[in-house]
Amino acid sequence: MPVPGGVAVVPLGTASQAPQATYGDQRVMVIQDSDGQWIAVVGIPLGTAPGRQSLLVQGGTAATFQVRAKEYAAQHIKLKNRRQVSPDPEDLKRIKRELDLQLAAYRTYRDGVVPSNVMLDRPVDGRLSSPFGLRRFFNGEERNPHSGLDFAVPSGTPVKAPAAGRVVLVGDYFFNGKTVFVDHGQGFISMFCHLSAIDVKPGDEVARGAVVGKVGATGRATGPHLHWNISLNAVRVDPAIFIGAARRP
């Protein structure tokens, strides 16, 4: 059953053309399964309360799904750089500018583009370290939950696109460090951060397995690792779902 930070797969029927569906104010991914049925693949925000949720489907009909509760563990991190825990006023202005850019990238929706595959390759080969959804405490102060999946790999390890897509944003940000966003189509977005190097630019079309950058420890990081986000309908969801490594609620 779908959980906060997870994905709902909602059947939409067998019309001749793909129906449009929205969740909240965002279009959701709609693809066709092997039996010819259209399905919506919906990202569920971490803050969603248990209970029934609705999609608005083209034509004014609704489709519903049930969300089940899930508890995520806590993580305590010590940082030497106090500004990365309590940014100063100039830092906060920079963070706001950068957040606006990144939220716009997450809202990217290329209509008519079917993702090459919703089952993804791992962007690096390495041990999974911090999982998605952890409640994070930096120097004892609670901050936003962990919005991605971390891989413990050495600095300089090539980071590969887990599916074909288009680069929509690159940057060097206060918290995320060197960062790449890849749009796989229909609001299905990969984000890779804390990189030591970026090997692509906005507008580049990348094939599955193409190198987009190299692992590093830039931004708010305690050591080299890859942080990988997946976003659906502008909602961060657990990347482990798409590589067959998700834990049961």
C-alpha positions in Angstrom: 0.0 0.0 0.0 1.3 3.6 -0.7 3.0 5.4 2.1 4.2 9.0 2.7 7.4 9.4 0.6 6.3 6.5 -1.6 4.5 6.0 -4.8 0.8 5.1 -5.7 0.1 3.2 -8.9 -3.5 4.1 -9.9 -5.4 2.5 -12.8 -7.1 4.9 -15.2 -8.8 2.7 -17.7 -8.1 1.7 -21.3 -8.9 4.8 -23.4 -7.4 5.2 -26.8 -5.3 8.1 -25.7 -3.5 8.8 -22.4 -5.7 10.6 -19.9 -4.3 13.6 -18.1 -4.4 13.4 -14.3 -3.4 15.9 -11.5 -2.6 15.4 -7.8 -2.9 18.7 -5.9 -1.9 21.3 -8.5 0.7 19.0 -10.3 0.3 16.8 -13.4 1.3 13.2 -12.7 3.0 10.6 -14.8 0.6 8.5 -16.9 2.0 5.4 -18.7 0.5 2.3 -20.3 1.1 -1.2 -18.9 1.6 -4.4 -20.8 -2.2 -5.0 -20.8 -3.0 -1.7 -22.5 -4.3 0.0 -19.3 -3.3 3.5 -18.4 -1.9 4.0 -15.0 -0.9 7.1 -13.0 2.4 6.9 -11.1 2.0 9.4 -8.2 4.5 10.7 -5.8 3.2 11.0 -2.2 4.6 13.9 0.0 6.3 12.8 3.2 3.9 15.0 5.2 0.8 13.2 3.9 -1.6 11.9 6.6 -2.9 8.4 6.4 -6.2 8.1 4.6 -7.8 8.4 1.1 -6.3 10.6 -1.5 -7.7 11.7 -4.9 -6.5 12.3 -8.4 -8.5 14.6 -10.7 -8.6 12.9 -14.1 -9.3 14.5 -17.4 -13.0 14.9 -18.0 -13.8 15.8 -14.3 -13.7 12.2 -12.9 -11.7 11.2 -9.8 -9.5 8.2 -9.0 -8.6 7.5 -5.4 -6.0 5.6 -3.5 -5.3 4.8 0.2 -2.2 6.0 2.0 -0.9 4.0 5.0 1.2 5.4 7.8 5.0 4.9 7.9 7.5 5.9 10.6 11.0 6.9 9.5 14.1 6.7 11.8 16.2 9.6 13.1 19.7 10.5 12.1 22.1 12.7 14.2 24.9 14.5 12.3 27.7 16.6 13.7 28.9 19.5 11.5 32.0 21.6 12.2 30.7 24.5 10.0 28.1 26.2 12.1 26.8 28.2 9.1 25.6 25.0 7.6 23.3 24.5 10.6 22.3 28.2 11.3 23.0 30.2 8.1 23.7 33.9 8.5 21.4 36.5 6.8 23.4 36.6 3.5 23.4 32.9 3.4 19.7 32.8 3.8 19.2 35.1 0.8 21.4 32.8 -1.3 19.6 29.7 -0.1 16.2 31.3 -1.0 17.5 32.1 -4.6 18.9 28.6 -5.0 15.8 26.9 -3.6 13.6 28.8 -6.1 15.7 27.5 -9.0 15.6 23.9 -7.7 11.9 23.9 -7.1 11.3 25.1 -10.6 13.4 22.3 -11.9 11.4 19.8 -9.9 8.2 21.2 -11.5 9.5 20.4 -15.0 6.9 18.4 -16.9 7.5 17.4 -20.5 4.2 16.4 -21.9 4.1 13.6 -24.5 7.5 12.3 -23.4 7.3 8.7 -22.1 10.1 7.9 -19.6 12.5 5.3 -21.2 11.9 3.1 -18.1 10.5 3.6 -14.6 12.9 1.0 -13.2 16.2 2.7 -12.9 19.9 1.7 -12.9 21.9 2.6 -9.8 23.8 5.8 -10.6 26.9 4.4 -8.8 27.9 1.0 -7.6 28.3 1.2 -3.9 26.9 0.6 -0.5 23.6 2.3 0.4 24.2 4.5 3.5 21.6 7.0 4.6 18.2 5.9 3.4 15.3 8.2 2.3 13.0 9.8 4.9 15.4 10.0 7.9 14.4 12.7 10.4 17.7 14.7 10.5 19.3 16.5 13.4 22.3 18.6 12.7 24.3 19.4 15.9 21.1 18.5 17.8 18.8 20.8 15.8 16.1 19.2 13.7 16.0 20.1 10.0 14.2 18.8 6.9 14.0 15.0 6.5 16.5 13.3 4.3 15.0 13.7 0.8 17.1 11.2 -1.1 19.2 8.1 -1.0 23.0 8.2 -0.2 25.6 5.9 -1.6 29.0 5.5 0.2 31.5 5.7 -2.6 34.9 7.4 -3.0 35.4 10.9 -4.4 35.8 11.0 -8.1 33.5 8.0 -8.8 31.6 8.6 -12.0 27.8 9.3 -11.6 25.7 7.8 -14.4 22.2 8.7 -15.6 19.9 6.0 -14.3 17.7 6.4 -17.4 17.7 8.6 -20.5 16.8 12.2 -20.0 17.5 15.9 -20.5 19.7 18.0 -18.2 17.4 20.8 -16.9 19.6 22.5 -14.2 23.2 22.5 -12.9 24.7 24.6 -10.2 26.9 24.9 -7.1 24.5 25.5 -4.1 24.9 26.3 -0.4 23.5 23.0 0.9 23.7 20.7 -2.1 27.1 21.7 -3.5 27.7 20.9 -7.2 24.3 19.6 -8.4 22.8 18.1 -11.6 19.0 17.7 -12.4 18.0 15.3 -15.1 14.4 15.2 -16.4 13.4 11.7 -17.5 9.9 12.9 -18.8 6.5 13.6 -17.3 7.8 15.1 -14.1 10.1 12.1 -13.3 13.3 13.9 -12.2 16.7 12.7 -10.9 18.9 15.1 -8.8 22.5 14.3 -7.9 24.4 16.5 -5.4 27.6 17.0 -3.4 29.5 16.3 -6.7 33.2 17.2 -7.1 32.7 17.8 -10.9 29.8 18.3 -13.3 30.2 16.9 -16.8 27.0 18.1 -18.5 25.2 21.4 -19.1 21.5 22.4 -19.3 19.8 21.2 -22.4 22.1 18.1 -22.9 20.3 14.9 -23.8 21.9 12.1 -21.9 21.6 8.4 -22.6 21.0 5.8 -19.9 24.5 5.2 -18.3 26.0 8.5 -19.5 28.3 10.1 -17.0 26.8 13.4 -15.6 29.4 14.1 -12.9 31.7 12.7 -10.3 31.1 12.0 -6.6 32.4 14.6 -4.1 31.7 16.2 -0.7 30.7 19.8 -1.8 27.9 21.7 0.1 26.6 20.3 3.4 28.4 17.0 3.5 30.6 15.3 6.1 32.5 13.2 3.5 32.4 12.0 0.0 29.2 10.3 -1.1 26.4 10.5 -3.7 23.1 11.9 -2.6 20.4 11.0 -5.2 16.9 12.4 -5.2 13.9 11.2 -7.2 10.9 13.5 -7.8 7.5 12.7 -9.2 4.9 15.5 -9.7 7.3 17.8 -7.8 7.3 15.5 -4.8 10.5 13.9 -3.4 10.0 10.1 -3.1 12.2 7.2 -2.1 14.7 6.3 -4.9 15.1 2.8 -3.5 11.6 2.0 -4.9 13.0 2.4 -8.5 16.1 0.1 -8.0 14.3 -2.7 -6.1 15.8 -1.8 -2.8 12.8 -0.3 -0.9 12.2 -1.4 2.7 8.7 -2.4 3.8 6.8 0.0 6.0 
